[in-house]
Structures are given as C-alpha cells and as structure tokens.
Amino acid sequence: MSADTPDATATDATATDTTATDATRERDATAAERDADAPLLDVRDLRTVFRTEDGEVVATDEVSFTLDHGETMGLVGESGAGKSVTARSLMRLIDSPGEITGGEVLFDGEDLLSYSEPEMRDVRGNRIAMIPQDPMSSLNPVMTVGEQIAETIRRHQGASKDEAHRRAIEAMDDVGIPDAAERVDDYPHEFSGGMRQRVLVAIGFSCEPDLIIADEPTTALDVTTQAKILELLNDMQEREGTAVLMITHNLGVVAQTCDHVGVMYAGNLVETAPLEDLFDRPRHPYTRALIDSIPEVDASYDELPTLDGSMPDLADLPTGCNFAPRCPHATEDCRAGGDPALDRVSGSFSQAACIHADDLDLSESAAPETEGGRDEVDRSGEPLFEVSGLKKHFPAGDGAFGSLSLTRGESGFPTFERRYVKAVDGIDFDVYPGETVGLVGESGCGKSTVARTALRLLEPTAGEVYFDGQPLHELGDTEVRSLRREMQMIFQDPGSSLNPRKTVGRIVGRAMEKHDIATGEEKRRRVGELLERVGLSAEAASKYPHEFSGGQQQRVAIAHALAVEPKLIVCDEPVSALDVSVQAQILNLLNEIQEERGLAYLFISHNIGVVRHSCDRVAVMYLGEIAEFGTVDQVFSAPFHPYTESLLSAVPEADPRRRPDRILLEGSVPSPIDPPSGCPFQTRCPKKIGDVCETDVPDLEDMGDGHRISCHLSVEEMSERDSFIGTPSVDAPGADSD
C-alpha cells in the first residue's frame, strides 16, 4: 500500500461528506418553500423485520402516522410492542439482522429511506435528535459533558472549538444545570441521574432540531426529577417550536405532555386519537386495559384490574386479531381472518384496529373503585420488625486517608477530620405482621440503604433493629444468617439477581435445601406448586431466567423469596421497570400472598401511585432522615410536610383534563457528605420560615394517631393549610367541572 493511500481515502471521505452536505442544504432550501400545512413527519406503512435462524420476525408492520410542526405525539404500549424499533427505524438506526423492508418516512416531504448514509448522518443529531432512556450508557464516560455537547455542535453547525464550547455552556444553562460554566468540564459520573438526563436534553436541543424523539426519557427517574425533565421538554419545545415523539409506557406522562397518542401492540398501531378523546373514550380494548392498570394516587381499589396473558411471540402470532387471546370482548369473528387494519372510527377523530370499534363503549373503566381499600392492620400487639435510631455512615473517599479532610480548629491550627457519607442518619419505624410499610423519596435519599442495613446486609453504624423480638444488631453473623429464612428481599432488577446459569427450578429449590425445608421429590413438588402460585407453570422449572419476560422473571424472584416461608419481605422497587399491565399483576399477586400468609412487607418505591395502592403506612425520606410518617390517608390525603406536598404535586396524573399545580423544587438533594445545617430540607423548601429552619433541626413529633412529622411549621398552621394534595389538580380549560 502506498504512503499516500490514507490521504486519498480521507480526501474521498471529505468529498463524499461535502457532497452529502450540499445535497442536504439543497433539500433544506426546497423544504422551506413547501406548503406550511404539510406535516413535519409522515410515516407510511413502515415495516421492519429481523431475520433469525427460525425465520423472519416482523417487528413493525405497516405503521402509519403523522406529526405536525411543534406537536407532541405519544407512542405507548407494553415492552415488545415495537415502540423503540419504530423510533430507530425513523432514524435509520436498524442494524443487522434487522432491515427496513417497506414503507416511507417523509420528513419535510423527503423520504429518509431513500437517503444515503452520509446524508442521514447530516440529519441525525441536527434536524432529528434522540433522547435515550439510560443516560449513563448513552454518555461517553471518558469525555466531559461539555465536550460531548460541543462535539454535536461542531459536527452539524460547523462552529469553531471556542464557539462550540460557549454554546455548550449555554445549552447546559438552558436545561437548568446550575453553575454551567464550572460544570462544563465535569464527567458524566459526577452528575446525578436527573442531571445526566438534562445533559442528554441539552445535546438533543443543541442544534435546534425540528424533531426530538424521546425514548422513555423519565422511566428510571423519581417523580420530582421526572417532573423537572418533562417541564424542561415542554419549555424547550415551546421556545424552539420543536416536534416531539414521546415513547413511554407511563400514561400519566402522556396525559400531561402529548397532543395525540398512538397505541402499539405486537408491532402494529392499534389505536391513534387526540389526547382527550383517547382517555375519555378509548376505541380499542387494549387501550382501555392499559388505562385501567394505572394505580392512581387519589383512588382506592381492592384489586387492580389486570390484562391477562402477555405480548405474543412476534415469530408465532395468533390467527385473526393479535390481541384476541387477551381481549375480554373477542368473538369468533375476531379469531378468524387476519389482523384488523387501522381504520377511522365513525363519528370520531380516532382510528382503531378493531372490528367492533364502532359498537363497543369503552368510556367507562372496568375497575370498580371501592371505598374501603386495604383492611385495617391490627397493631395492638408487638411489631414484627422494629428499627430505632438506625444510622449508616460510609467513609468518604478512597484508601486509608481518603476520608480525611483538612480543616482549621478553634485554635486556628490545621486539623484533620474524618468525613462520612451520612446515607442513613437516625431512622425510626416499625412493621407489624400482615402490614405493608412504604419508603418513598427522591433517588439518593437512603431508602435502599435503610433496607440493606436493617437486614444486616450492611453493618449499621449505630441503632437498634429487632426482628420478631430478636435483637439483630447484637447477633453474630451466623445467628443473623439463620434468621435470613424469615427475612427475604425482592430486588428491582430480577434479571441481575437471578443466576443465569441455573434453571428456575434449581434457583427456587436451592433456597429450600439451604434452610432444610425440603429435598428430593418433595422439593420438586413444592417448587412446582410455588411457580403455579405466582402465575407460572410447573414446567417453567426447567427453563433458564433469560427465557422469561421481565414480569415473569419478577414472578420467579417472588417464588424464590416465598420458598423459605418468610415472615418479612423487603421489596426494593419491585415493579418500577415493568409495564403498567405487568405491574398491576405483580402488585395484585403480592397482596394476595400477603392475605394468605400474613406476610409483612417493607415496600420501597418512588412511584407514589403504587405506594398508595399497596401500603398501609408510609415513611417519606429525605437526605437519610424521615420527614413524615403515618398512614397512607394521613400522608397522602392532606400532606403536612412541604417535601411530601412537592412529591405528590409532581406525580403525572393519567387524566389530561386535570393539571397538577406542580411545586418544582429548586436544586437537587444536598450531598450527604456535607448536609445543610438545621432542617435538611431548608435549602429547597418553598415554605421556609426564617433562621429557625437554618439553625435548628426539627424533631420528628407525633401529631396524634401515630402521624409524625419533622417540620418547624406549627401544627395550627399546617392544619389550616388549604392547599391539600388530596385534590391537587385543576380542570384544564374547557373541561367539565364537578
């Protein structure tokens, strides 16, 4: 190979990129002259397949929709419905063995499927940008966030290095990252999850795109951070006139952000409708089932309505309507013929892929609301689980001297002080037999650390923990391990907590053997019974975890916890990663098992609706401490602590006619290495009352009937407050008022 070959190659590449850029500019000029009433995005009969050893799998089949300039469309459905494949197909990001085999993607009148790859590179990140779900895997860990924003600006806008750096700081400032000029040189790991998501929003908007595709942008975030990100997207959209395609399984997010909605099932759009029409009168039974599965904060159900079954295997779709095997309204006509096409429903603006769409009235929920809710728990005896003064402090820094900091003492001479991360800093609560106690709060407030420390999975720094009368804090490791049979834990991600090299039968059966519950044939019988009890078949014992869906894996994890017949189960975000339909099944299952066996649960979640449905009492945590503790009705019906009020106001309601009066907290949770003086919440509290909040730590006082609160606001002032978050929303303009 000659020495000048690389230069020639580089010249060819440059020429190609220049040609692509010139072609793009020419198309942009042409697009500017087009009819302003034409949609920005017009997707026609999009079809994407994946070629496997077992044949061709159709991931999206004849998907069609339009999106106007400045409009927000929601794309919803369970996992496997085809939402993300649709989004990636629009941007031509389908890798082998996937292939787009049909349709058109008209963007400003030009078919993106006809573009060359260099031309598409000019579109991606420039005119169409994507905000992915997981910022930590999307951001380069070895580049500063400023470099990653500037790289996009330089690539698509032709800006100089200094100009791109300046604009990167502006972009960070626009998305609400404090001290942007100082933080522009920080790396992704130095930001919180919510701030990393803001960085992705900054990258997405940095080139002022015409279309943003937001793929589950708030799924892993707590409610306050989620509210900020959604507010940010709305503000940026209004300011820039950007269209947004919002992909999510959270219908509350859809109700508060979108103009119209598309519902996907098994690779097809089964319903499209204007936002309010979809919620007022869904036209497809699948849409009705998704809406009913949402646990609302201000509603009470004995049992959440569930959608039986699961998404069909795309390689083995049923005959007739794909949804027929799960549909409560299916007839023989539905099971015959082919899958119905998406057609306009007479007398409406909706489209539905259902042969009975004109006849079905799905305006009323199939979930009968009950006044009683959960039965009252008997707390007259001794608690099963009691935590008093629990603390867990971690050394700050790495190595033997990493936790030491240099300060000046009263004498003025320098001294070394050991610094700690005060993850949990004095927690008191109890759990009675048959009771569910919830722990809620923003990410980083110490919820999971409380659970792991209380169970002695982490050694406590201080405090007392009693389980069934036994002092866990005084027992040795061997004694604690013997009690583990009665204290089990269900983790958020079952895929990472289940051994991938063992069958489900061995995973569940191993726990029985370890604690001398059953062996041999008796063990196999009991494993089969347990799997059936959690909604799986006994034959599932021979399968491996990867052969199950996320919801089925969580059922395996529940079976594993039940195998040793515990008295207490700690549920650490057990449904946060699941679709609303699967979430409802798991919550109902946990409630049923609790009633059968009298189990106690410590339930950790940032989903307020889930906590409202599942818990008897709830502890609201902030910066390692409890801010408020009481029954669900005490805490949620009329929240007293300003932090609780802000959490509840941030919950996106699955009703487009109701607009929560959101209390958006400024800043983020302070560092537990250097917590603020006085009340931990005083740096962000909208009801701060002066020096007392900055200097005095409020006690967790009993306000009566076991309702405790840590706040300097007087009992009289809190009792007279009329901004209760039991009825937080106002009707949207034009909505009927009760």
Buried (B, 14 or more C-beta within 10 A) or exposed (E): EEEEEEEEEEEEEEEBBEEBBEBBEEBEEEBEEEEEEBBBBBBBEBBBBBEEEEEEBBBBBBBBBBBBBBBBBBBBBBBBBBBBBBBBBBBBEBEEEBBBEBBBBBBBBBEBBEBEEBBBBBBBBBBBBBBBBBBEEBBEEEEBBBBBBBBBBBBBBEBEEEBBBBBBBBBBBBBBBEEBEEBBEBBBEEBBBBBBBBBBBBBBBBBBBBBBBBBBBBBBBBBBBBBBBBBBBBEBBEEBEBBBBBBBBBBBBBBBBBBBBBBBBBBBBBBBBBBBBBBEBBBBBBBBBBBBBBBBBBBBBBBBBBBEEBBBEBEEBBEBBBBBBBBEBBEEEBBEEEBBEBEEBEEBEBBBBBBBBEEBEBEEEEBEEEEEBBEEBEBEEEBBBBBBBBBBBBBBBEEEEEBBBEEEEEEEEEEEEEBBBBBBBBBBBBBBBBBBBBBBBBBBBBBBBBBBBBBBBBEBBEBBBBBBEBEBBEBEEEEBEEBBBBBBBBBBBBBEBBEEEBBBBBBBBBBBBEBEBBEEEEBBEBBBEBBBBBBBEBEBBEBBBEEBBBBBBBBBBBBBBBBBBBBBBBBBBBBBBBBBBBBBBBBBBBBEBBEEBEBBBBBBBBBBBBBBBBBBBBBBBBBBBBBBBBBBBBBBBBBBBBBBBBBBBBBBBBBBBBBBEBBBBEEBBBEBBEBBEBBBBBBBBEBBBEEEBEEEBBEBEEBEEEBBBBBBBEEEEBEEBEEBBEEBBEEEEEBEEE
